[in-house]
């Protein structure tokens, strides 16, 4: 069942729109060798508006109750560029450079452009507060296949009951956790480690305009390389990213790996953090990831994560500056539904999934590079977004580093 209230993770992403943290917009970039008509895209836009992206954040009437989701028909207009683009990635990079806001303004945007030499590229971006990657893909699948049905949001229930439930949960668990600190060395250690990480242990940097790379790799070759190395497709992904960072001068990094949960929240994700080296094998990384998934990132020492939903914005942001603690994010989006592979009679020639960062000037983040992989039409598409120019000074440097990392596994990527 879909939650009608915002979760702790949802609110972390929402606060970035208020200047507390690093703004994140999820993006799907869809390509076809055909020319799409504006009429076809108008239909997609309308279906997105009445689907699961058609909502906004509403404030509760009672202090202590959580923020809630409300239906919203407000949208940004479809934009279809008049001129064809040559640099698809450069065009895609700027498609979220506007005020996406899931509370006070539209939280998503659909744009398109013709491509020099033929074809069309389509970008769908949304605030990470509004949806996680799987939610965004599901919304696109419904809109592309014309199966979206307007389903009214369930009523969020009584704000009074929600406020009382929050108070009971937070007070009860906080009292128990505080009592545990007196008798548990482990609990005290967890709390100290959390506070140390929050006050500088994660080495934040000021983000600038990102350097981006997108590559296609044949899925059969990728899976064969993973099997040959004794790992999985996912552990090969992490090893390639770690090797890329090593090529760029960081032989050891901490990596955040998101995973799906069954909470029903807009962001149904948990986060595990693992330390890896550029020369670690997929087998070693697979074992490390399994261990990390058993101890995901969360509130320390038994304290309830919901406590931050009762705190002022500034203090809540200080305690939850990011959903993870790593220098690198590795997000495996997985298989893309068949419904996204076609739009009417037009078949996709490629799809990239990633996060980009609208108007990051002045914002700080501990994530030096974020990476994403998805599978569709017999290819894995690998997307890298570097926000720290001390890691990679240009997209050319980043592309060269990832190609060298792929070569260590006898792989090569076809750049977009």
Secondary structure, DSSP 8 states (H G I E B T S, - for coil): ---SB--HHHHHHHHGGGTSS---EEEEEEEESS---HHHHHHHHHHHHTTTT-EEEE--SSTTS--EEEE-------EE-SS-BS-HHHHHHTTT-S---TTTS--EEEEEEEBTTS-EEEEEEEETTT--HHHHHHHHHHHHTT------------HHHHHHHHHHHHHHHHHHHHHHHHH-HHHHHHHHHHHHIIIIIT--EE--S-EEEEEEEEHHHHHHHHHHTTS-HHHHHHHHHHHHHHHTT-SEEEEEEEEE-SS-SSS-EEEEEEEEETT--HHHHHHHHHHHHTT-S--GGG--GGGGGGS-HHHHHHHTS-S---SEEEEEEEE--GGGSEETTEEEEEEEEEEE-TT-TT-EES-SEEEEEEEETTEEEEEEEE--TTT-SSHHHHHHHHHHHHHTTT---EE-
